[in-house]
Amino acid sequence: MRLRCRFADQDFTYRLIDNPTTRDLISLLPLELTIEDFSSNEKLAHLPRRLDEGGLADYADEAPGDLCYFRGWGNLAFFHGDYDYRGDLIRLGRIEGGTAPLLTRGSHALRIALTE
């Protein structure tokens, strides 16, 4: 499964991991959200509701390009820089083609939809 994201003039996809959290996100699609800068290594988008946290699993191969669900606030985290897994993130997928689209600064309308 792949997720297509569009904001500003950026268009990029994520290869999704099959887990209960990802399946719950897919049940909400398509979505119109706002993506905004957060910290120096990620962008975030607030969801209309919290997701099922059944996809929680420890991992040690964190990498720029990971798409995660942050359990603390119930938002999506689009990592474009290094980060550390702390037990409060559920990985949903990895970006295809590099993180350059996520380096576009500012707050923008974001469209998320399932793609083939």
C-alpha positions as CSV (number, residue, x, y, z in Angstrom):
1,M,0.0,0.0,0.0
2,R,1.1,3.5,-0.8
3,L,0.1,6.9,0.6
4,R,0.2,10.0,-1.7
5,C,0.8,13.3,0.0
6,R,0.6,16.8,-1.6
7,F,1.3,20.2,-0.2
8,A,2.5,23.5,-1.8
9,D,4.1,22.2,-5.0
10,Q,5.3,19.0,-3.4
11,D,4.0,15.5,-4.3
12,F,5.5,12.4,-2.6
13,T,4.5,8.9,-1.5
14,Y,5.1,6.6,1.4
15,R,5.3,2.8,1.3
16,L,3.0,1.8,4.2
17,I,3.6,-0.8,6.8
18,D,0.6,-3.1,7.4
19,N,-0.4,-2.7,11.1
20,P,-3.6,-1.8,12.9
21,T,-2.6,1.9,13.2
22,T,-2.0,2.2,9.5
23,R,-5.2,0.5,8.6
24,D,-7.1,3.0,10.9
25,L,-5.4,5.9,9.1
26,I,-6.4,4.4,5.8
27,S,-10.1,4.3,7.0
28,L,-10.0,8.1,7.2
29,L,-8.7,8.7,3.7
30,P,-8.8,10.9,1.8
31,L,-7.8,13.7,4.3
32,E,-7.4,17.4,4.0
33,L,-5.1,18.6,6.8
34,T,-2.5,21.2,7.5
35,I,1.2,20.3,7.6
36,E,3.6,22.5,9.5
37,D,7.1,22.7,10.7
38,F,7.9,21.2,14.1
39,S,11.4,21.1,15.7
40,S,14.3,20.9,13.3
41,N,13.8,17.4,12.0
42,E,10.1,17.0,11.3
43,K,6.8,18.3,10.0
44,L,3.5,17.4,11.7
45,A,-0.2,17.2,10.8
46,H,-3.1,16.9,13.3
47,L,-5.6,14.2,12.5
48,P,-9.4,14.6,13.0
49,R,-9.3,11.9,15.7
50,R,-6.9,9.6,17.5
51,L,-5.9,6.4,15.7
52,D,-5.9,2.8,17.0
53,E,-2.5,2.2,18.7
54,G,-2.4,-1.5,17.9
55,G,0.6,-1.0,15.6
56,L,2.9,-0.1,18.5
57,A,6.2,-2.1,18.2
58,D,9.7,-1.3,19.2
59,Y,12.2,-0.5,16.4
60,A,15.8,0.5,16.2
61,D,16.2,1.5,12.6
62,E,14.9,5.0,12.7
63,A,15.6,7.0,9.6
64,P,14.8,10.3,7.9
65,G,11.7,9.7,5.7
66,D,9.8,7.7,8.4
67,L,6.1,8.5,8.7
68,C,5.0,8.0,12.3
69,Y,1.9,8.4,14.5
70,F,2.8,10.2,17.7
71,R,0.7,8.7,20.5
72,G,1.1,11.7,22.8
73,W,-0.8,14.2,20.7
74,G,-2.4,11.9,18.2
75,N,-0.8,13.5,15.2
76,L,1.3,12.4,12.1
77,A,5.0,13.0,12.2
78,F,6.8,13.4,8.9
79,F,10.5,13.0,9.7
80,H,13.0,14.7,7.4
81,G,16.0,14.4,9.8
82,D,17.4,12.0,12.3
83,Y,15.2,11.1,15.3
84,D,15.2,8.7,18.2
85,Y,12.5,6.1,18.8
86,R,11.2,6.7,22.4
87,G,8.3,4.3,22.7
88,D,5.7,7.0,21.8
89,L,5.9,6.6,18.0
90,I,4.2,4.1,15.8
91,R,5.9,3.8,12.4
92,L,3.4,3.8,9.5
93,G,5.7,3.9,6.5
94,R,8.8,5.2,4.8
95,I,9.0,7.9,2.1
96,E,9.9,6.9,-1.5
97,G,12.3,9.1,-3.4
98,G,13.9,11.1,-0.6
99,T,13.0,13.7,2.0
100,A,13.5,16.9,-0.1
101,P,9.7,17.6,-0.3
102,L,9.6,17.8,3.5
103,L,12.2,20.6,3.6
104,T,9.6,23.1,2.2
105,R,9.2,25.4,5.2
106,G,5.9,26.8,6.6
107,S,2.4,25.8,7.1
108,H,0.5,24.4,4.1
109,A,-2.8,22.7,3.1
110,L,-2.0,18.9,2.9
111,R,-3.9,16.3,0.9
112,I,-3.4,12.6,1.8
113,A,-4.9,9.8,-0.2
114,L,-4.3,6.1,-0.8
115,T,-2.7,5.3,-4.2
116,E,-1.7,2.2,-6.0
